[in-house]
Amino acid sequence: MLIACCSKSETTFELPNDPALVPGLVAYICDAMAMMKLCEEKILIRISIALTEAIDNALHHGNLELSSSLREGDGSQWRETGALRRTVSPYRDRRIHVSVSVNRQRALVVIRDEGPGFDVSILPDPTDWENTERPSGRGVFLMRAFMDEVTYNPQGNELTLVKHRQK
C-alpha cells in the first residue's frame, strides 16, 4: 500500500566493470518503472533489452575500450581481452555512472563511462544489408527502437535514455 504512494524515485550507481552486476541494475530500473506504472510488462521487457545494451556498451566499448572487431569469429578474443582489461590499469579503475530518475510521467536513465568516448555519427547503419550479419552493431538500433529518446553527449561517453508513460 505504501509503495503506491511513491511519486518519484531517484538513485545513482557507480559500478565497477563487472558484467555480473548488469542484470541486477536493469531489474532495479525496470522494477522502479513498474512501481510507477509507466508501461505494460511486454514494454518493460523491451526496455530491459535497451538498458542491457546501453550498460554493456559503457562497460565493454567505453571503459574497457574493446573494439567490435574482436567479436569476429568465435568471440574468444573479445572475452579474453575483456577479462584481461578488467584486471589492469587504467581499465580496471574506471567506473560506470548510472543515474535513474523515475516518476509517474517518465523514466530518465543517464549512463556515463570513463572511457575516451566515440563519434556517434560514424556508427554503421544496422539496417543496411551488409551489416545485418555482423556480430555487433545492433545495440544502438535496439535502444532507439525501444526507448522514446536516445541522446549522447558530444564526447560520446554519456548516454541519456528516456521512456515516457504509455498513453
N, C-alpha and C positions, 0 to 999 in steps of 0.2 A: 504494500500500500504506500509506504513512504517513497519508494523509488519512483512511483508515478508522479510525485510532486517535484521531481528534479526538472529544472528548466534549462540548465546549461552545465556542461562538463568540460573542463579544460585540464589537459595533462601534458607534461613534457617528459620525453625519454632521452637518455643519452646511452646508446648501445655500443658495445664493442663489436668487432667484426665476427660475430658468431652466428652462422646461419640457423642454428637451432633456436634462436630467440625470435625469428621472424614469424612463425605460425602463432605464437602466443600474442605478439603485438598485434597482428592482423585480427585475431579473435577478439582482443580487447577493444579495438576500434569498432569492429562490427557489432559487438555487444552494446557499446555506447550508442551506436546508431539505432539499434533495435530498441533500446530503452526509450529513445526519443520518438520511436515510431516514424522514422523518416521514410522507410520504404518496406516493401514486402520481402520475405525471405529469399525468393529467387533473385531479386535485385542485389541483396546482400552477398549472395554467392558470387555474382559478377564483380561487385566491389572488392571482395576479398582477393579475387584474381588480380585486379588492378593494383591493389595495395601491395600484394606479394611481389609483383613485377617491379614496382617502384622501389621498394625497400631492397630487394635483391640487386637491382641496378646500382643503388647507392653503395651497397656493400662491395659487390664484385667489380663493377666498372669504375665506380668512384673511388672508394677508399683503397681497394686492392689494385686498381688500375689494370684489370685484366682485359685484354683485347678479345673481341668476339671471335677473331680468327683462331683462338686457342680452343674453341668448341668444335672445330672441324675434326673429322674422323670420329673416333670413339669418345672424344671428350676427356680423355685421360690427362692430356696436357693442361686443360682448364682446371681440373680437380687438383692435380699435383701442384701447379703454380699457385693456385689459391691457398692450398694448405700451407705451402712454404711461406707465402707472404703474410699470412696471419701470425707468423712467429718472428718476423724480422722487422726492424725499423726501416723506414718510417711507417710502413703499412700497419703494423700491429698497434701502434699508438693512436691511430685515427679512430674517430667515433662517428656514429650516425646519430644525428639530432632529429627527433621527431616531435612536432607539436601537434596536438589534437584538440580541436575545439568543436564541440557538438552541441547544438541547441535544437529546438523543435522545428526550425526552418531549414537548417543546413549543417553539413559536416565540412570542416576545413582541416586538411591534413597537410602539414609542411614537412618535407623530408630534405635534410641537408647533409651531404657528406663532406669530408675534409680533404677530398682529392682535388686535383687540378681543374676539374670541370671539363666541359666539351662544348663544341659548337653544335647546337641543336639543329641548325639549318642543314647540316650535312648528313643527317640520318637518312639511310636508304628507305625508299618507299616500300613498306611491307606488302602492299597490294600489287606491286609490279611483279609480273610473272617470273622474271629472273630471280626475284628474292624469295619466292614462296617456298622453295626447298631448302633454304639456308637454316642452320640450326639456331639462329638467333635473329633478333631484329623485330620481333613482333610485340615486345613488351610495351613500347610507347603506343603502338597501334591499339592494343587492348585497353590501356589506360584511357586513351581518348575515346574509345568506343563505350566504355562503361562508366566514366565519370562525366559530369556536366562541364567542368572546367579543368584544364591541364595547362599550367604555365611554368616556365623555367626562369630563373634569374639570368642576367646577362652572362655570368661566368659559367653557367651550365652545371652548377653543383648543388642547386636547390630547386626542388620541385614542389609546386602547390597543386593539390587536388581538391576539388570541391564537388560535393553532391548535394543538390537541393531536394527538399521534401517533395515526395511524389504528390501530384495533384489528385 
